[in-house]
Amino acid sequence: MDISLRVSHISKSYSNVLFEDVTLGVTGPTRIGLIGDNGSGKSTLLKMIAGEESVPVGSITWGKDAKVGYLEQELGKDLDTASGGEKKIIKLSQLFYGDYNVILLDEPDNHLDIDNRLWFQSLVEDFDGILIIISHDRSFLRKCVDKIWLLEEEKIKEYPYSYDKFANVYGDNMAARKHLWEVQEKERKRLEAMVKEFKRKATMSKDMAPAYKSMIKRYDRFVESMIQKPPEEKTLSLGSDTAKQSSRKTAIHLKNLNKFYDKDQILKDLSLHVFCGEKIAINAPNGSGKSTLLNVISGRLEYNSGEVYLGPNLKVGTYTQEHLKSLDENATLAEELQKTGQLEWFRGIGYLKRFMFTDSQINSAVKYLSGGQKSRLQLAKFLVTNPDVLILDEPTNHLDLKTVIALEKFLMEYPGTLILVSHDRELVEKVVDKIYLLNDGQLQG
């Protein structure tokens, strides 16, 4: 059976080059993790492979027996009555239980709770065709993919091994490349200085003209032989001006909290006591009321009875799953940040650069950002307010690996209070002090 894939010299550009002259070959069965920075072109590449987007340069060819199924990052309106997680479950079931021997997935694990992530993981492990998946879940990548495709510097490089080995090999390769480039750059500057010196002497004596020309050729040959400068290491500098709080003071106290939607009771005599500086996670299946609870705590949603107490003089910041809908698509990134009223214009520009946005992006409209870049912008708007209490509802959805790791480091060092809902198991394990289970409308510690 021929379910092979051949990608030959493809290129894609919009206002800038996403990738060029990419050539890849795949034969099944295999599971490939496609990774790269937000906005690098991963979703575009997957759409081209799926036949959902044009191939202006080069060609993409499937074997004659390939039956290709594709899951896009944002699901269509045909499933509008379902929640984000339910939509993914329905579509994933259709793909894995259907007649497909090739499945292409764009961030399928977003919106899935832990139980459904384990279900999805088992589907992937049992699949015996070609699977190409965009995912930023490190735990999933470690367990479920055979090789990595890294989209970086407008190219795709294949690493024919697991995620952990890829991370080690990539880190070692980049360190060696950086060292070699630095050595070569030092030599280039030395030769450049010699060219200038020979030029000075040639202007004083015609006899030095041949030596000057020879020096120029030597310099040009060396520059041509140099390796390409490695990409600047992109680091997300979140930081916080939040002051360390007294661990003896109460940050949040919920007592006998009840919340109904019509006749359905979502929260039932729920109680919770969180001290300042404490970091907790709330775990539960989708539809159990986690987002409802977070919205009640943050004051975004009214409750029917009980008590909600927030410590005095504590500023609460809430990052919701629906945050992208609040962005003005036609505003520039700089204008969006100004809506927070926290920073002068010039300081806002510097602040956005800490979140890995370039000058051209900062002065462009939000609508030109990828989904992950929009999430990073909303994260910047959220953190610039320096909340004393962070309430985060699935903050890693759509974020690339570098941003997830930076967020994880920030939350580990954050001196304030944290209430986290996340299905990123590694993030939860590293960041929180205690995990609560929301079950039948009550919290169990």
N, C-alpha and C positions, 0 to 999 in steps of 0.2 A: 504493500500500500504506500503510495507516494503522497505524503502530507508535508513535504519540504517547503521551505521559504527561502527565496533568494532576493536580497535587496542589493541593487547594483547602482552605485554612484549617484545616489539621490541627494538632492539639496532642497532647502526650503528657506525662504526669506519672507518677512513682512516689512516693517520699517527697518529692521536689522536682520542680519543673517542668524538663523537658528542653528542650522547645521549644513555642512556641505561635503559632497563626495563621500557619502557614507555607503560602505559595502559590508554586508553581513550575510551569513549563511546559516540556516537552521534545519536540522533533521530531528524528528521526534523518536521516542518521547523525551521531552526535556521541559524544565521549568526555569524561566528566566526572570530575574528581577531587574526592571528598568529604573534606574535612579539618576538623580541629578538635581541641581538647584531649581527652585521655583522659577518659572519663566524661561528655562533653558530649551524647551521645546519637546518635552517628553510626551505630553498629550497629543501634540500635533503629529509626532512621529507615529504614535499608536493609531491615530485616526487614518493616517496614510496607509499603514500596513493593513488596517481593517477595510480599506476601500471607501472610507467616509470622507476623505479629503484628497484633493488632486495631487498628482506627482508631477510637478513642472519640469524637473530635471531627473534623468535616470529612470529606473524601472523597478517595480516590485512584482514578483511572480510567485504564485503558489503552485504546489504540486497538484496533479489532476484529481487527487482524492481528498483534498483539503475541504473540510466543512467548517467555516470560520464563524464563531460567535464573538460578539463584542459588547462590553459594558462600558459606557461612557462615564465620566466623572460626575456629571449632573444628570440625573435621570429625567426623562420626559414627562409630559403632563398626562400620559395615559394611566399613571398610577397616582394621581393627585390626592385621592382619598386616603392613601396610606402614609404613615410616617416615614422619615428618612430611612430608618432601619428596616421597616417592613418592605419598603420599595426594593432595597438591596437584596433582601432575602428572597423576594418573589423573582427578581431578575436572575439572581445567582442560581436558584433552583431550576429556572428555565434553561439556563446555559449548561449546567453540569448534569442535569437529568435528561437533557435533550440529546439530539443526534450530532453533536459537535465533536470533532477531534482536534480542533484548534480553538482556544479561548483566549481572548485579549481583554485584560481588565485594567481599568484606570481607577486607582484608589478604591477598591471594592470594600475595604475594611472600615472606611469612614462610616460612622453612625451605627456600626454593629456593636452590640453589647458583648461582654466576655463570653457568655455561653454560645452566642452565635458566631463569634470569632473562632471558637474551638470547632464548631460545626463546619465553618468555612474552611478552616485549616485541614480538617479531615477530608473534605471534598478535593482539595488541592493535592493532598498526599496520595489519594486514590486515583487521580486522573492520569491516564496513560497516553495522552497526546502531547501537543505543543501548547504550552501556556506561557504567555508573556504578561507580566503584571507590574504596574506602577504601584509601589507601596513604600510608606515611610515608617512602617512598623518593624523595628529592629528584631524583635522576638520572632515575628513571622518570617522575615527574610532569613534569619539564622536557620530556622527549622525546615523551610519549605522550598527554597530555590536551589538549583544546581549550579547556576552561573549568574554573573552580574553583567549587565550592559550599563556602562557609565557614560552619560551624555555630558560632555564638558569640553570647553574650548572649541565648540562648533563641530566636534567629532564624537563618534561613539567608539569606545574601546571595550572589548570583550575580555572578561576575567573568568576563565573556565573553572571556577570553584566556588565554594560557599561564601556567604557574606562575611563571616569572621576572617577567613583567610584573605578575601578581597581587601578588607579594611587594613589588615597588616601589610599586605603586599603594596597596596596603594600608598599607604603612609611611608613605607620604606622607599618606594620609587620616587615619591615627591621630594623626600628629604635628600636623596642622592642627586636628583635633578637640580634642586635648588643650590646644593653645594657646588656642583659642576658649573652651573651658570654663574655663580658668584666668582669662582676662580677664573672663568673665561672673561667675565666682565671686567675683572681687575686687569687682565692682560690686554683687553681691548682698550681700556683707558690709557695703559702704558704706551701702546702702539699709537694711539691718537695723539698723545703728547709728543711722541717722536715725529709724527707727520708734521705737526705744527712747528717743531724745532727745525726740521729739514726745510720746511717752507721758508722759515725766517732766514736760514742760511742761503737758500737758493735766490732769495731776493737780493742778497748781498754779493753773491758770486754765481755767475753762469755755470761755472764748473760743477756746482752742486745740483744743477737741474736734473741730470740723469738719476742721481741718488734719491732725489725728492720723488720723482715719478716711480722709481722702484719701491720706495717706502709706501707710497699710496697703494700700489698693487698688493704689497704684502698685507697692508691693513685690510683691504677689500677681501682678499682671500680668507683672512682669519674671520672676519665678520660673517662671511658666507658660510663658514664651517661651524659657527656657533650653534648650540642647541637653542631652541625657542625658550624665551623667558617663561618660567613657570607662572601660572595664574596667581594673582594676589590671593593670599589665604583670606577668605571671607569669614570674618568673625562677627557675631551678633553681640553688640555691647549693650546689654539691657540695663543693668545697674539699678539701684534704687536709693532714693533719699529718705525712705521710710525709717523712722527712728525705732530702735529696739524697744519693745514694750515690756512692761512688768508681767512676768508669768503668773503672778498671783491675782491679777485682775481678770475679770470676766470680759470676754470679747462678744460672745453670743450665748444667749440662754433662751431656749424654747421650752415651753411648759404646756403640756396637754393641748397640743396644737391640732386643730381639725380643719380639713379643707374638703369641700364638696364641689363636684361639677354636676349640677342638676341633682339626681338621686345617687350618683356614684361618689362614695367617700374615698378620696385619694390618700389623705393623711388622717390617722386615727389616734388621738391622744398622744401625739408624738412629742417626745422630750429630748433635749440635747443641751449639754453644757460644754462650751469651748472656751478655754482660757487664752489670753493674749499670747501670741507667739506659737500657739499649737497649730499643727498641720495635720488635717484629717482628710480622708477620702471617703466618699459615699458610693457604694457599689450596689447595683440592682439591675435586673433585666430591663430592656426598653419597655416603656409604658408603665413602669412601677411608680412614677411620681417624682423622680430625681429632679427634673427641671422645674416641676411645680414647687418642690421644697426650696430649691435655690432662689426662685423668684419671690417666694414668700419672705425668706430671710433678707433678701436685698431690698424689699419694699416695693418690688415691681408688681406684686400680685396680692390682693386682699385675701384674708383667711376668714373662716366662719366663727371660730372660737379658739380660746387659749391665749397664750402670751408669747410675744416676741420681744426680747430685750437685746439691745445692742449697747456695748460699752460707751460711755460718754466720750465725746471728742474723737471718735474713731471714724475715719473716712472709709466707706465701703466701695469697692470697685467690682463690677460684674462683667464677665466675658461670656456671652451666650452662644449657643449653637447657631443662632440666626443673625449673628453680627454683621454678615456681609450685606444684608438687606438695608442696613442703616447708612451705607456709604453712598455718597452722591457720585454717580458714574461720570458726570461731566465736570466735576471739580478737579483741580490738580491735587497732588498729594500734599503740597504745602498748604493749600487752602483747607483741605480736610483736617489737617492737624491744628490749624488756627481755630477751628470750631471748638476745640477744647478750652481755649482761652488761657492756656497755661504758659505759653512761651512767646517771646517776641519773634517776629518773622525770621530774623537771621539766626537766632538760636534754634528755631524750629527746623531750619535747613540742616544744621549740624546734627540735631537730634535724629532726623530721618536717616542721615548717613550712618549713624550707629546701628540702624536696622538694615543695613546693606542695600539702601536705595541709592542709585546714581543721580548725578545732577539732572540728566535728561529725564529720568523717571520722575523726580521730585517736581519738575515743572511741566509734566505731562498729565493727561486726564486719567482718573482712576480706571476708566473703562479699558485702558490698554494693558492693565495688569492681569497676570494669571490669577487663578483662584487662590493659590498659595501666597502670592504676593499681596493680594487683598487681605488675606488673613494676617499677614505680617504687618500691614499698615494698621489694621484694626487693633492689633496687639500693641503697636506703638502708641496709638491714641488712648488706649486703655491704661498703659503703664505710666504715661506722662503725668497722670494725675496723682501719682504716688499714693495709692490707697494703703491704709493701715490693715485692711482686711481684703484679701483677694478671694473672690468667688468665681471659680473657673469651671465652665461646663464644656467639656470636650475641647480643650484649647489646642490640641495637636492636629485636629482635622485639617487637612490640606497643607500643613506645613511640611517643608522638606526636612531631610535628616539633619542638616546642619542647624536649622532653626529649632528643631525639636531638642537636640542636644544642648543648644544654648539656653533654651527655656528651662530645661531640666536643671542645668547648673545654676541658673538664676533662682529658681524656686528652692533649691537646696540651701542657698545662701541667704534667701529672703528673710529679714528679721521680723516680719509681721505675721499675721494670722492667715491661714489658708484653708479653704474648703474646696476640695477638688473632686470633680466627676470626670473620670477618664478611663477609657478602655485600653490605654497604653500600659501594659503590665509593668514594663521596665521603669517607666516614669513614676508610677505609683509606688513601686517597691523602693525606689531610691529617695523619694521626696517626703512621703508622709510618715507621721508617727503612729497613726492609728487608722484602721479601716472599719467603717460601719456598714452594715448590710441593711438596706431599706426593704423590708419584707412585710407585706400586708398592711401597709400604711404606717409602720413603726420602725424605729431604728434599733438594730441589735449590734452591740459593740463586741 
